[in-house]
């Protein structure tokens, strides 16, 4: 059973990475550990860079502070970094495309890694 579950997790991770490369290319490269709480928390709310481009850093920082164990200072640093990256990246789909919905589903399994 363990091996079976491990195989499923590998498949989910590949699907997640493929969809992420379409929806938010280069995102995981911003972080030392792309599967830690901050990157995953951001992706749950903002799975496409166009959803972040016009957000205020304070708004994103408050969201991170509320949904992770990080201080406001750390959350604000990440928020600024992620918003700046979102402004520079070129996704392979629009924010309303089905790829974003598929990505949301695949990212729901990210906590198992």
N, C-alpha and C positions, 0 to 999 in steps of 0.2 A: 504494500500500500504506500509506503514511504517513497519508493522509487517511482511509482505511478504519479504521486503528487509532485515530486521533483521534476519529472518530465513535463507535467502541465505548467508548472511555474516557469520553466525554461521557454516554453512556447509563448506564454503570456509576455515574458520579458522581451522576446524577439518582436512580437506584435507591437508591444508598447514602444520599443525603440524605432521600429519602422514608421509607425504613425507619428511619433514625436518628430522624426526627421522631416516629415511632410508639414506638420502643423507649426512646429517651433524649432526649425533647424539650428543646431549648435547650442541648444539650451543647456544640456548637461555639461558641456565644456566650461561653463561659467563657475562650476562648483568643484570643490575637492571631492565631495561625495554627492553625486547627482541624485542619489536615492535617499538622501537625508530629509529631515522634516521640512526645512525651508523650501527647497526646490519642489518637493511633492505638494506642499500646501499651496504654493503659488499656482501650480498646474491644475489643481482641483478647481480653483476659482477662475483662473485665466489660462485656458488651454490653447490660446492663440495670441500672438503678439499684438494684433490689432485691438484686443480687449484690454491691453495694458498701456498702449502708447499715450493715451490722453489722460491716464490716471495720475492723480497727485501722489507723490511719494509718501506723504503723510497718511493717506488713505490706505495704501498698500502696507505700509509699516504697521498701522493699527491692526489691520487684518492679520498680519504675521504675528504680532505681539499677542493677540487674542487667541490664535490657533496653534501657537508653538510655545515653547518655554523660554524664548529669547527676550532680551530687554528691548526697550524702544530704540535705543542707540544701534544695536546690532540689526534690528529689523529695518530701521531706516537706511542703514548702509546697504543692505541687500536690496531693498526696494529701489533705491537709486540706481544700483548696478543693473538690476533686471529691467527696469523701465528704459534705461539707456540702451541696453542690448535689444530690447523689443523695437525700438525706433530704427535700429540699423539692420535688422534681419529681414530676409525676404522669404516668407513662407510659400509653400507649394500649393496652398489652397486658400480660399477665402474663409473668414471666421464663421460663416453660416453653412459651409459645405459639410457633407456627410462625413468626410474624413475627421473632422473635429469631433463629431458624435462618436465615431468609432474609437478615436483616441481617448475620449472620456471613459468609455467602457474599459478599454485596455489599461488605463491608468488606475482604475479602481482595484486592480490586482497588485499594484506596486507595493503595497504595505506588506505583502507576503515575502518580499525578497530580502 
